[in-house]
């Protein structure tokens, strides 16, 4: 077989898996299309892009058979599999993500011993996993942090930590989201984080295979949420914190119960001091009874041991300790701080900043900041350390009930409306600042203009920081029947979709936008936009079948609205999906249809100013499809036309993209002399751009042009 003698079916199959997993960046998408074209030319027909191990093995068999038959195909396969231009996920980070342990920690010798035993278990092929479980406020998280600090020396490669609690089920981190976070902390560049869950799992487990590392998963909801995060690597210990044992998970379960009275007194003494304990001697039995061994409740009670009775005026009858502590703290608040405490709880916001709280409560931001600081001091809120605050679930439930009782249904509804409006205005201004050149539908863009951000990157970062709250705002607007607001909020997510990814986290909001459009404004431009945005996320997440349905729906909506530009965009996007699926002929037909739709936009028509650039992009896309079909001469004509437009318009990045396309075309026909100047021109154009991945890809292409070293 010559150039590919060392290769085997398993190696080619593994290469196909790696190439498919690498589509999180443009270089990866290019490599995937190149493989698709090679397969099509090798077997003389289109072959659908493989999904799953069985299909990858089938395609690998086709490539191996052609390589054995043809030395030319063998050389082509060897060049593609050399890895040149594909980049890689170099990962050398040593994360230290575990939160600090509490200053005073009491008892828990039994659970600590069980954790030691599981962590030190000799490797036997089974994952090392333990679940600490107990009710809210009992100290399960604190126990995990304390043990992790004590055991840090056992894990020289670091500690990964994820809080799996979201504001609601919609914003709770998924396994895919957590894996993205972990891979980034392990040193994988964002551009190399695979889009699909299964590929993230594979990469995560590969990176951990030879490491000694602790993984702590806090506030886990179910076994399904965490199973993809568990590895059998012998040096990895996974410590899970949950409210209850997780059914279906093979792990050591370690219950965490209330502190004994002796240990509760010791913790109170550590926190409040011996003089306070002496002063409160008579009240101590009732305090211990009310706190019921909950470290959270004991910490909340400690500052008030010496200043007065605890629990006076609270509802009669026993309360869960966290609820009792929240009620006691609530009764110490001034009227305005108590109101802020109540109103911030009315939606399951993942975390809040002072500006959003000020809008909800109709107070000045400084007043909101002061109230939030007081609520943290009383343990009614937790500070995340970055100017943001969040409720414990049990405390939020207390605040929400107090709001229903004291503010009434109308007052609560008005608060949610103010919150949604604040997030809408924030998102529109940030989205506008992050992506000024795109066309907008929502009327607020013209009314508000771009926000005051230093640059586009700062605007995107602001959107990312609020992404969980924006999802909740969309869902709240949908629940309250504010359908125009749903669509305007979803439109304002476009820049963060395009520039920051976050597709997994945004998916609930995007689905709400498409759902709202389908029910309340089908056949409109807005509906077309909603379905297109959802399709874009689905494409990036490799959920191709659903993405295709959404794009077809978007094209139909735009057609019914008489919006040729929007319909062309939907059809063009469908063509891009076809390219990823290696359906080059169908992709070409989509691009040609999109071009015909642009013909219907007259000089004074809606979107006329966008037409020349849109046509240039379609020339490029058609060139890529024609290359996949082996129609190299036609491909070069289309790509050359696109290159001249982008050169003339001064778009360095798009010019470099087309130059790369042309270089790949020359390499397909083994014209190294023709490819080299195209590559060098693209490198020169990108030298002032933040395009590290593309430059790495070009370096790989350039290496293919140079003579083989003996």
C-alpha positions in Angstrom: 0.0 0.0 0.0 3.1 2.2 -0.1 2.5 5.6 1.7 -0.1 4.2 4.1 1.5 0.8 4.9 1.5 1.5 8.7 -2.1 2.5 8.7 -4.9 0.1 9.8 -8.7 0.2 9.7 -8.7 1.2 13.4 -6.3 4.1 12.8 -8.4 5.5 9.9 -11.6 5.0 12.0 -10.0 6.9 14.9 -8.9 9.6 12.5 -12.5 10.1 11.3 -13.6 10.3 14.9 -11.1 12.9 15.7 -11.8 14.9 12.6 -15.5 14.9 13.3 -14.9 16.0 16.9 -12.7 18.9 15.8 -15.5 20.9 14.2 -15.7 23.5 17.0 -13.5 25.8 14.9 -13.2 26.7 11.3 -10.0 24.8 10.8 -11.8 21.7 12.0 -14.8 22.3 9.7 -12.4 22.7 6.8 -10.6 19.4 7.6 -13.9 17.6 7.8 -15.0 18.9 4.4 -11.7 17.9 3.0 -12.1 14.4 4.2 -15.6 14.3 2.8 -14.3 15.4 -0.6 -11.6 12.8 -0.5 -14.1 10.1 0.3 -16.4 11.2 -2.6 -13.6 11.3 -5.1 -12.1 8.0 -3.9 -15.3 6.0 -4.3 -16.8 8.0 -7.2 -20.0 9.0 -5.4 -21.2 11.0 -2.4 -21.0 9.3 1.0 -22.9 10.8 3.9 -20.8 12.0 6.7 -20.5 9.2 9.3 -22.3 9.4 12.6 -21.3 6.9 15.3 -18.6 4.3 15.4 -20.2 1.8 13.0 -20.6 4.4 10.2 -17.0 5.6 10.8 -15.7 2.0 10.4 -17.7 1.7 7.2 -16.2 4.9 5.7 -12.8 3.9 6.9 -13.2 0.6 5.0 -14.0 2.5 1.8 -10.9 4.7 2.2 -8.6 1.7 3.0 -9.9 -0.2 0.0 -9.2 2.7 -2.4 -5.8 3.4 -0.9 -4.8 -0.2 -1.5 -6.0 0.0 -5.1 -4.5 3.4 -6.0 -1.1 4.8 -5.0 -2.5 8.3 -5.7 -5.4 7.7 -3.2 -2.9 6.3 -0.7 -0.8 9.5 -0.8 -3.9 11.6 -0.5 -5.1 9.7 2.5 -1.7 9.9 4.1 -1.5 13.6 3.6 -5.0 14.2 5.2 -4.2 11.9 8.1 -0.8 13.5 8.8 -2.7 15.9 10.9 -1.2 18.9 9.1 -3.5 21.8 9.4 -6.0 20.3 11.8 -4.5 21.7 14.9 -4.8 20.0 18.3 -6.1 20.2 21.7 -2.9 20.7 23.7 -3.9 20.6 27.3 -1.5 21.1 30.2 -3.5 23.1 32.7 -3.4 22.2 36.5 -6.7 23.5 37.8 -7.2 24.5 41.4 -11.0 25.1 41.4 -12.1 23.8 44.8 -13.6 26.5 47.1 -11.9 27.1 50.4 -13.1 25.2 53.5 -15.0 26.9 56.3 -12.8 28.4 59.0 -14.5 26.4 61.8 -15.2 22.7 61.0 -16.6 20.3 63.6 -16.9 16.5 63.8 -17.6 14.4 60.6 -14.8 11.9 61.4 -16.9 9.0 60.0 -17.6 10.5 56.6 -14.0 11.7 56.4 -12.8 8.2 57.0 -15.1 6.7 54.3 -13.9 9.3 51.8 -10.2 8.4 52.6 -11.0 4.7 52.1 -12.6 5.2 48.7 -9.9 7.6 47.5 -7.2 5.2 48.5 -8.8 2.1 47.0 -6.4 0.1 44.8 -7.2 0.5 41.1 -9.5 -2.3 39.9 -10.9 -0.9 36.7 -13.9 0.6 38.5 -14.3 4.4 38.9 -13.5 5.8 42.3 -16.8 7.6 43.2 -18.4 8.7 46.5 -21.7 10.6 47.1 -22.1 12.8 50.1 -25.8 13.3 50.7 -27.9 15.1 53.2 -30.6 17.7 53.5 -30.1 21.4 52.8 -27.9 23.2 55.2 -26.5 20.1 56.8 -22.9 20.8 55.5 -22.4 18.3 52.7 -20.6 20.9 50.5 -18.5 22.2 53.4 -17.5 18.6 54.1 -16.4 18.1 50.5 -14.4 21.3 50.6 -12.8 20.4 53.9 -11.8 16.9 52.8 -10.6 18.2 49.4 -8.3 20.6 51.3 -6.9 17.9 53.5 -6.4 15.6 50.6 -4.9 18.1 48.2 -1.4 16.4 48.3 -2.9 13.2 46.8 -3.9 15.1 43.7 -0.9 16.9 42.2 -2.6 17.4 38.9 -5.3 19.6 40.5 -8.9 19.7 41.4 -11.9 20.3 39.2 -15.1 21.7 40.7 -18.5 22.4 39.3 -21.7 23.7 41.0 -24.5 21.8 39.2 -27.3 23.9 40.7 -29.0 26.3 38.4 -31.7 28.8 39.0 -34.1 26.2 37.7 -34.1 23.0 35.7 -33.7 25.0 32.5 -30.5 26.8 33.6 -28.9 23.9 35.6 -25.6 23.1 33.9 -25.8 20.1 31.6 -23.1 17.5 31.4 -22.0 19.1 28.1 -21.8 22.5 29.7 -19.7 21.2 32.6 -17.4 19.3 30.3 -16.8 22.4 28.3 -15.9 24.2 31.5 -13.6 21.4 32.6 -11.8 21.1 29.3 -11.1 24.8 29.2 -9.7 24.6 32.8 -7.5 21.7 31.7 -5.9 23.9 29.1 -7.9 23.0 26.0 -8.3 26.1 23.8 -12.0 27.1 23.3 -11.6 26.5 19.6 -10.8 22.9 20.2 -13.6 21.9 22.6 -15.7 19.4 20.6 -19.3 20.4 19.9 -20.9 17.0 20.6 -21.3 15.6 24.1 -19.9 12.2 23.3 -16.7 13.8 21.8 -16.3 16.0 24.9 -16.6 12.9 27.1 -13.9 11.1 25.0 -11.5 14.0 25.2 -12.1 14.5 28.9 -11.5 10.9 29.7 -8.4 10.8 27.5 -6.9 13.9 29.2 -7.5 12.4 32.7 -6.2 8.9 31.9 -2.8 9.4 33.4 -3.6 12.2 35.9 -4.0 12.2 39.7 -6.9 14.6 40.1 -10.0 15.2 42.2 -13.3 16.1 40.6 -16.0 17.6 42.9 -19.6 17.8 41.6 -21.7 19.9 43.9 -25.5 20.0 44.2 -26.0 17.1 41.7 -29.6 16.5 40.7 -29.5 13.0 39.1 -27.3 10.2 38.0 -28.0 11.1 34.4 -26.6 14.6 34.9 -23.2 13.3 36.2 -22.6 9.9 34.5 -20.8 11.5 31.5 -18.4 13.3 34.0 -17.2 10.1 35.6 -14.0 8.4 34.5 -12.4 5.1 35.5 -8.9 6.6 35.4 -7.0 5.1 38.3 -5.7 8.4 39.6 -9.1 10.3 39.5 -11.5 10.4 42.5 -15.0 11.9 41.8 -16.7 13.3 44.9 -20.4 14.1 44.4 -22.6 16.2 46.7 -26.3 15.7 46.6 -29.5 16.0 48.7 -30.1 12.2 48.5 -28.5 9.0 47.1 -28.5 9.0 43.3 -30.4 6.1 41.9 -28.6 4.2 39.2 -25.1 5.4 40.1 -22.4 2.9 41.2 -20.8 4.8 44.0 -20.1 4.7 47.7 -22.9 6.6 49.4 -22.0 8.5 52.6 -24.9 10.0 54.5 -24.3 13.3 56.3 -26.5 13.9 59.3 -27.1 16.6 61.9 -24.4 17.5 64.3 -24.7 16.1 67.8 -25.6 18.6 70.6 -22.0 18.4 71.8 -20.6 19.2 68.4 -23.2 21.9 67.8 -22.2 23.6 71.0 -18.5 23.4 70.0 -19.3 25.1 66.6 -21.4 27.8 68.3 -18.5 28.4 70.8 -16.0 28.7 67.9 -18.2 31.1 66.1 -19.7 33.3 68.9 -17.0 32.9 71.6 -17.2 31.6 75.1 -18.6 34.8 76.7 -21.6 34.7 74.3 -22.2 31.1 75.2 -22.2 31.9 78.9 -24.6 34.8 78.4 -26.9 32.5 76.3 -26.8 29.6 78.7 -30.5 29.6 79.5 -31.6 30.0 75.9 -29.1 27.4 74.5 -31.4 24.4 74.6 -34.0 26.1 72.5 -31.4 27.4 70.1 -30.0 23.9 69.7 -33.5 22.5 69.2 -34.4 25.2 66.6 -31.1 24.6 64.7 -31.5 20.8 64.8 -27.8 20.2 64.2 -27.7 22.2 60.9 -24.3 23.9 60.5 -26.1 26.6 58.3 -28.6 27.4 61.0 -26.0 27.4 63.7 -23.8 29.8 61.8 -26.8 32.0 61.2 -27.7 32.0 65.0 -24.2 32.5 66.4 -24.0 36.3 66.0 -27.2 36.8 68.0 -26.5 34.4 70.9 -25.6 37.3 73.3 -28.0 39.9 72.0 -31.4 38.4 72.5 -33.7 35.4 72.0 -33.7 33.5 68.7 -37.0 32.5 67.1 -39.3 34.9 69.0 -42.3 35.8 66.8 -41.6 33.1 64.3 -44.5 30.8 63.2 -45.5 28.2 65.8 -44.6 24.6 65.3 -41.3 23.0 64.1 -39.7 24.3 61.0 -36.9 22.8 58.9 -33.7 24.3 60.3 -32.7 26.3 57.2 -36.3 27.6 56.9 -36.2 28.5 60.6 -32.9 30.3 60.2 -34.2 32.2 57.2 -37.3 33.3 59.1 -35.2 34.5 62.1 -32.9 36.5 59.8 -35.8 37.9 57.8 -37.4 39.3 61.0 -34.2 41.3 61.6 -34.3 43.1 58.3 -35.5 46.7 57.8 -38.5 47.2 55.6 -36.7 48.1 52.3 -34.0 45.3 52.6 -36.8 42.8 53.4 -38.6 43.9 50.3 -35.4 43.5 48.2 -35.0 40.1 49.7 -38.5 39.1 48.7 -38.5 40.6 45.2 -35.2 39.1 44.1 -36.6 35.6 44.6 -39.5 35.7 42.2 -37.7 34.0 39.3 -35.0 31.4 39.7 -32.2 33.7 38.5 -28.9 31.9 38.7 -27.3 35.0 40.3 -28.1 38.7 40.5 -26.1 41.9 40.4 -27.0 45.2 42.0 -28.2 46.8 38.8 -30.8 44.1 38.1 -32.0 44.1 41.7 -32.3 47.9 41.7 -34.6 47.6 38.6 -36.7 45.0 40.3 -37.2 46.9 43.5 -37.2 50.4 41.9 -34.4 51.7 44.1 -31.0 53.3 43.4 -28.2 50.9 42.6 -26.2 51.9 45.7 -29.2 51.2 47.9 -29.5 47.7 46.3 -25.8 47.1 46.8 -26.1 48.0 50.5 -29.1 45.7 50.9 -27.4 42.8 49.2 -24.4 43.1 51.4 -26.6 43.0 54.5 -28.4 39.9 53.2 -25.0 38.2 52.7 -24.1 39.0 56.3 -27.3 37.4 57.5 -26.7 34.4 55.3 -29.9 35.0 53.3 -27.8 35.4 50.2 -24.4 34.0 49.0 -21.8 36.2 47.3 -20.2 34.6 44.3 -17.2 36.9 44.7 -17.7 38.8 41.4 -20.3 41.3 42.4 -23.1 38.8 42.0 -25.4 37.1 44.6 -27.5 34.0 44.7 -30.1 32.3 47.0 -29.9 28.9 48.5 -32.9 27.0 47.1 -34.5 26.6 50.6 -33.9 30.3 51.4 -35.3 31.3 48.0 -38.5 29.3 48.7 -38.9 31.2 52.0 -38.4 34.6 50.3 -40.8 33.6 47.5 -43.5 32.7 50.0 -43.0 35.9 51.9 -43.4 37.8 48.7 -46.7 36.1 47.8 -47.9 36.9 51.3 -46.8 40.5 51.6 -46.5 41.8 48.1 -49.5 40.1 46.5 -49.9 38.6 43.1 -50.0 42.0 41.3 -46.9 43.2 43.1 -45.0 40.0 42.2 -46.1 40.1 38.6 -45.0 43.7 38.3 -41.6 42.9 39.7 -41.0 40.1 37.2 -42.1 42.4 34.4 -39.5 45.0 35.5 -36.8 42.4 35.7 -37.6 41.1 32.2 -37.6 44.6 30.8 -34.2 45.3 32.5 -32.7 42.2 31.0 -34.2 43.0 27.6 -32.7 46.5 27.5 -29.4 45.2 28.7 -29.3 42.4 26.1 -30.3 44.6 23.1 -27.6 47.2 23.9 -24.9 44.6 24.5 -25.8 42.6 21.4 -25.8 45.8 19.3 -22.3 46.7 20.6 -21.0 43.2 20.0 -22.2 42.9 16.4 -23.0 46.3 14.9 -22.9 45.3 11.3 -25.9 42.8 11.2 -29.5 43.7 10.4 -32.0 43.9 13.2 -35.7 43.2 13.5 -36.6 44.2 17.1 -37.6 47.9 17.4 -35.5 48.5 20.5 -32.2 48.4 18.5 -33.0 51.7 16.8 -34.5 53.1 20.0 -31.6 52.2 22.4 -28.5 51.9 20.2 -25.3 50.1 21.3 -24.3 50.0 24.9 -21.2 51.8 26.3 -18.7 49.0 26.0 -14.9 49.4 25.5 -15.0 47.0 22.5 -16.9 44.2 21.0 -15.2 41.6 23.2 -16.3 43.5 26.4 -19.9 43.4 25.1 -19.8 39.7 24.4 -18.3 39.1 27.9 -21.2 41.0 29.5 -23.7 38.9 27.6 -21.9 35.7 28.7 -21.9 36.8 32.3 -25.7 37.3 32.2 -26.5 34.3 29.9 -28.2 32.2 32.6 -30.4 35.2 33.6 -31.3 35.9 30.0 -32.5 32.4 29.5 -34.7 32.8 32.6 -36.0 36.1 31.4 -37.0 34.5 28.1 -38.9 31.8 29.9 -40.5 34.3 32.3 -41.7 36.4 29.3 -43.1 33.3 27.7 -44.9 32.3 30.9 -46.4 35.8 31.2 -47.6 35.8 27.6 -45.2 38.6 26.5 -44.5 37.0 23.2 -42.9 40.0 21.5 -40.5 40.3 24.4 -39.6 36.6 24.0 -38.6 37.1 20.4 -36.7 40.4 21.0 -34.7 38.8 23.9 -33.9 35.7 21.7 -32.8 38.0 18.8 -30.4 39.7 21.3 -28.7 36.4 21.9 -27.3 36.3 18.4 -23.9 37.9 19.1 -23.2 35.6 22.1 -24.2 32.6 20.0 -21.9 33.6 17.1 -18.9 34.8 19.1 -18.9 32.9 22.4 -20.7 29.6 21.6 -22.6 28.8 24.8 -25.0 26.9 22.6 -25.9 24.3 25.2 -26.7 26.9 27.8 -28.8 29.1 25.4 -30.8 26.2 24.0 -33.8 26.5 26.3 -34.2 30.2 25.4 -33.8 29.5 21.6 -36.3 26.7 21.8 -38.7 29.1 23.6 -38.2 31.6 20.8 -39.0 29.1 18.1 -41.9 27.7 20.0 -43.4 31.2 20.6 -42.9 32.2 16.9 -44.6 29.0 15.7 -47.6 29.5 17.9 -48.1 33.3 17.8 -46.5 34.8 14.6 -45.9 32.1 12.0 -45.2 33.2 8.5 -43.3 36.4 9.7 -39.8 37.7 9.5 -39.6 37.3 13.3 -40.5 33.6 13.0 -37.9 33.1 10.4 -35.3 34.7 12.6 -36.3 32.5 15.6 -36.1 29.3 13.7 -32.8 30.3 12.1 -31.1 31.1 15.4 -32.2 27.8 16.9 -31.0 25.9 13.8 -27.6 27.6 14.1 -27.2 26.3 17.7 -28.4 22.8 16.7 -25.9 22.7 13.8 -23.0 23.6 16.2 -24.2 20.9 18.6 -24.3 18.4 15.7 -28.0 17.8 16.1 -28.4 17.9 12.3 -31.9 16.4 11.8 -33.6 19.0 14.1 -31.4 21.8 12.6 -32.6 20.9 9.1 -36.3 21.0 10.2 -35.8 24.4 11.8 -34.1 25.8 8.6 -36.9 24.5 6.4 -39.4 26.1 8.7 -37.4 29.3 8.7 -37.3 29.4 4.9 -41.1 28.8 4.7 -41.7 31.6 7.3 -39.6 34.0 5.3 -41.2 33.1 2.0 -44.7 33.7 3.5 -43.5 37.1 4.8 -42.2 38.0 1.4 -38.7 38.6 2.9 -36.3 37.4 0.2 -33.1 38.3 2.2 -34.2 36.3 5.2 -35.3 33.3 3.1 -31.9 33.4 1.2 -30.1 33.3 4.6 -32.1 30.3 5.7 -31.5 28.4 2.4 -27.8 29.3 2.5 -27.6 28.0 6.1 -29.2 24.7 4.9 -26.5 24.5 2.3 -23.8 24.9 5.0 -25.4 22.1 6.9 -25.2 19.9 3.8 -21.5 20.7 3.4 -20.9 19.3 6.9 -22.9 16.2 6.0 -20.8 15.7 2.9 -23.9 16.1 0.7 -22.1 18.4 -1.7 -24.6 18.2 -4.6 -27.5 19.2 -2.3 -25.4 21.9 -0.8 -24.7 23.4 -4.2 -28.4 23.4 -5.1 -29.1 25.3 -1.8 -26.5 27.9 -2.6 -27.8 28.3 -6.2 -31.4 28.7 -4.9 -30.2 31.3 -2.4 -28.5 33.2 -5.2 -31.8 33.2 -7.2 -33.6 34.5 -4.2 -31.2 37.5 -4.1 -32.2 38.2 -7.7 -35.6 39.2 -6.4 -34.3 42.1 -4.4 -34.3 45.3 -6.5 -32.0 48.2 -6.1 -34.4 49.9 -3.6 -35.6 46.7 -2.0 -35.3 45.6 1.6 -31.8 44.3 2.1 -30.4 45.6 -1.2 -27.3 46.9 0.4 -26.4 43.5 1.7 -26.8 41.7 -1.7 -23.2 42.2 -3.1 -21.6 40.8 0.0 -24.2 38.0 0.2 -23.4 37.0 -3.4 -19.7 36.9 -2.7 -20.2 34.6 0.3 -22.4 32.4 -2.0 -19.6 32.3 -4.6 -17.3 31.0 -1.9 -19.8 28.4 -0.6 -20.4 27.1 -4.2 -16.7 26.9 -4.7 -16.4 24.6 -1.6 -19.3 22.4 -2.8 -17.9 22.1 -6.3 -14.5 21.1 -4.8 -16.2 18.3 -2.9 -17.8 17.1 -6.1 -14.3 17.1 -7.8 -15.3 19.9 -10.2 -12.1 21.8 -9.6 -12.1 24.2 -12.5 -15.6 25.5 -11.7 -14.6 25.7 -8.1 -11.6 27.8 -8.8 -13.8 30.3 -10.9 -16.3 30.7 -8.0 -13.6 31.1 -5.4 -11.6 33.6 -7.5 -14.7 35.8 -7.9 -15.3 35.7 -4.1 -11.6 36.6 -3.5 -11.8 39.6 -5.7 -14.8 41.0 -4.0 -13.4 40.6 -0.5 -10.1 42.1 -1.6 -11.9 45.1 -3.0 -14.0 45.5 0.1 -10.9 45.4 2.4 -12.2 42.3 4.4 -8.9 40.8 5.4 -10.4 37.8 7.2 -12.8 36.8 4.4 -10.1 37.3 1.8 -7.8 34.9 3.8 -10.6 32.4 4.1 -11.0 32.3 0.3 -7.3 32.2 -0.3 -7.2 29.1 2.0 -10.0 27.5 -0.1 -8.0 28.1 -3.2 -4.8 26.7 -1.7 -6.6 23.5 -0.7 -7.9 23.3 -4.2 -4.4 23.4 -5.6 -3.2 20.8 -3.1 -6.1 18.5 -4.2 -4.5 18.3 -7.6 -0.9 18.2 -6.1 -0.1 21.7 -7.4 2.2 22.7 -4.5 3.8 25.6 -6.5 0.3 27.1 -7.1 -0.7 26.6 -3.5 2.3 28.2 -1.7 1.8 31.9 -2.7 -1.9 31.7 -1.8 -1.0 30.3 1.7 1.6 33.0 2.2 -0.8 35.8 1.2 -3.4 34.4 3.6 -0.8 34.3 6.4 0.2 37.9 5.8 -3.4 39.0 5.9 -4.1 37.2 9.2 -0.9 38.4 10.9 -2.9 41.3 12.5 -5.9 39.3 13.3 -6.6 37.1 16.4 -6.7 34.0 14.2 -4.3 31.6 15.8 -6.2 28.5 14.8 -6.4 29.5 11.2 -2.7 30.4 11.1 -1.9 27.0 12.6 -4.0 25.4 9.9 -2.2 27.4 7.2 1.2 26.3 8.6 0.1 22.7 8.1 -0.9 23.4 4.5 2.4 25.1 3.9 4.2 22.1 5.2 2.5 19.9 2.6 4.0 22.2 -0.1 7.5 21.6 1.0 9.7 18.7 -0.1 9.7 15.7 2.1 12.8 15.5 4.4 14.9 12.4 3.9 
